[in-house]
Amino acid sequence: MQTWNDVIRLANHPTPSPRRVEKTPAEWRALLTAEQFHVTREHGTERAFTGEYCEAHEAGLYACVCCGTPLYDSRTKFESGTGWPSFTQPVEESAIRYKKDTSYGMTRIEVLCNVCDAHQGHAFPDGPAPSGLRLCINSASVKLVQQEQPAS
């Protein structure tokens, strides 16, 4: 389980990605909506409480909207009251990358897809126990992939 200390360590020493997906801005624009492009490729932020997954509770995995890599499990999603989907953990350490972000006159930790560098959101140390992490993620940067129910 990752903690805030792990996030800081990984921001300074990122885990290499097992694979890479790279496209030109024109190729990304052709695949994404205008909002998805702005959030994921231009490091934008959707308005609070407007995202498709802000209050979603369906079971499944949240995958990167750009490359389809599974990033978050719905079982780690929680209601943070911030207006963005929030998770306590990535599906695995190498799924996401953390990067120091000093934009807008503040220091934060940015969360990116480790496969295609899509901006996801930011990490904060104010999540629930036991990890204390809040991965505050833009709905526009992910897509919910429903998990199949076991046959009965």
N, C-alpha and C positions, 0 to 999 in steps of 0.2 A: 504494500500500500504506500503510495506516495504521500509525503508530507510537505509542508512549506519549505523545509530545509532541502528536500530533494528537488523541488522546483528551482530554488536558487542555484543549487549545484548544477542542474541540467541546463539552466540558462547560461551558465559560464562554460559548461563542457557538454554540448549537445550530443545525444545519442545518434549515430549515423542511421540514415534510413536504409532499409533493406532493398528498396527500389525507388526510382525517381520518375515523375511525370512532369515534363516540361513542355510548354507551348508558348507561342508568341501571344502578345496581347490581342491581336486580331483573332487568333484561334480561340482564345478564352471568350472573347465577346460573342463569337458565333455559337458557343455552347451554353452561355449563361444569360439570365435576365439582366437588365440594367442594374437592378439592386444587388443581385448576386455578384456581378462583376465589381461594383463599387465596394462592397463589403470585403470580398475575398481577395481581389487583386489590387485594390487601392487602399486597403486597410481602413475601410469605413466602418460605421456603426449604424445599425438600424435604430429607429426610435424605440424607446422603452415601451413595453406592453403592446407592441404592434406585431410582433413576430408570430409566425404560424405555430411554433412549438413552445411558446411561452407557457401555456397552460396545458400542453398535451400530456397525456398519461398512458398512452398506448405502449405496449411492450415491444421492444425491438432494439435495434442498433441504430445509432445516428452516424451516418457516413458523411464524409466530405462531399459537398455538392459538386466540387470540381473534378475529383479523381475517383470517387467511390470508395475510398479507404475507410473501413470502420474505425471510428474514433472514440465514441462514447456508448455506454450501455444504459438503457432506460432505467435499469435497477439502481444506478448511481445518480439519477436525476432527482432533484429536490426543489421545493418551492422556497426561493430565496427572498421573494418580495421585491426584487430589483427590476423586474420587467423584462428579463432575458432568461432563457433556459440556463439552468445551473446544474453542474455535475460535480461529484466529489472526486472522480478518478477518470483517467482515460482507459480505454479497453486494454491497452498495454503501454509500457513506458516508451517504446519506440514509435507509437502511433502519432504522437504530437511532439512539437518542438517548442521550447520556451525561449523567449528572446527579451532582453532588456529594452524597454520602450520609454524614451524620454520626450515624446511628443507632448504638445500642449502644456509645457512648463511643469510637468510632473514625471515621476519615475514609477513605472508599472512593469508588469511582466506580461508580455504578449504571448498568446497561444496561437500556434500555426500548425497546419497539417504538415507532418514530417515528410510526406511523399511529394507534394506539389507546392508547398509554401503558402497555401491559402490561409489568409487571416481568419481566425476563428473567433477571437475575443481576447479576454484577459484573465489572469489567475490572481486570486486574492487569498489571504490567510484567515478569512473570517467564515469559513464553512463549518458544517456540523462535525462533531466527533465521529469517528476517531481520527480522521485525517486532518480535519481543520481546513481543508481546501474548498474553494469555490471557483470552479472553472465557469466563468460567465461568458456564454457563447451566443453569437448571433444566429437566429433561426435561418437567416439567408445563407449561412455558410454550411449548413448541413441538410441532409434529407433522411427521414426516418425509413428504415428498411424493416418491415414487419418480419418477425420471426415466425416460422411455420409451427403450427401446433402439432404435437405428436399424434399419430393415427391411433384411433381407439378401436 
